[in-house]
Amino acid sequence: MPSCPPGSELVLLAASMAITISTELSADEINILASLFCAIGDNLAIIAAKQQQREEAQEV
């Protein structure tokens, strides 16, 4: 039996969370939450990129 690819647990967790959160919400409410989570993810990516840049500059 083949093993699951790395990160599969996070995919399953994210899907479970999305299903749980969306229960009993309207389509508009789900859209707003989706946009909010995308904005949070984008901002985290910017913060991580700047932090990595700073760490690499300190190594030089």
C-alpha positions in Angstrom: 0.0 0.0 0.0 1.5 3.3 -1.0 2.0 6.0 1.6 0.3 9.4 1.4 2.4 12.2 -0.1 3.9 14.7 2.3 1.4 17.4 3.3 -1.6 15.2 2.8 -2.5 15.7 6.5 -2.7 19.4 6.0 -4.8 19.1 3.0 -7.3 16.9 4.8 -7.2 19.3 7.8 -7.9 22.3 5.6 -10.8 20.5 3.9 -12.3 19.4 7.2 -12.1 22.9 8.6 -13.6 24.5 5.5 -16.5 22.1 5.6 -17.1 22.6 9.3 -16.8 26.4 9.1 -19.2 26.7 6.2 -21.9 24.6 7.8 -25.0 26.9 8.3 -23.4 29.9 6.6 -24.9 31.7 3.6 -23.0 31.9 0.4 -22.2 35.6 1.0 -20.8 34.8 4.5 -18.6 32.0 3.0 -17.3 34.3 0.3 -16.4 36.9 2.9 -14.5 34.3 5.0 -12.8 33.0 1.9 -11.6 36.5 1.0 -10.4 37.1 4.6 -8.5 33.9 4.7 -6.9 34.6 1.3 -5.8 38.1 2.6 -4.4 36.5 5.7 -2.4 34.0 3.6 -1.1 36.7 1.3 0.0 38.8 4.2 1.7 35.8 5.8 3.6 35.1 2.6 4.8 38.7 2.4 6.0 38.6 6.0 7.8 35.3 5.4 9.5 36.6 2.3 10.8 39.7 4.1 11.9 37.6 7.1 13.8 35.2 4.8 15.4 38.1 3.0 16.5 39.6 6.3 17.9 36.3 7.5 19.8 35.7 4.3 21.3 39.2 4.4 22.5 38.5 8.0 24.3 35.3 6.9 26.4 37.2 4.3 
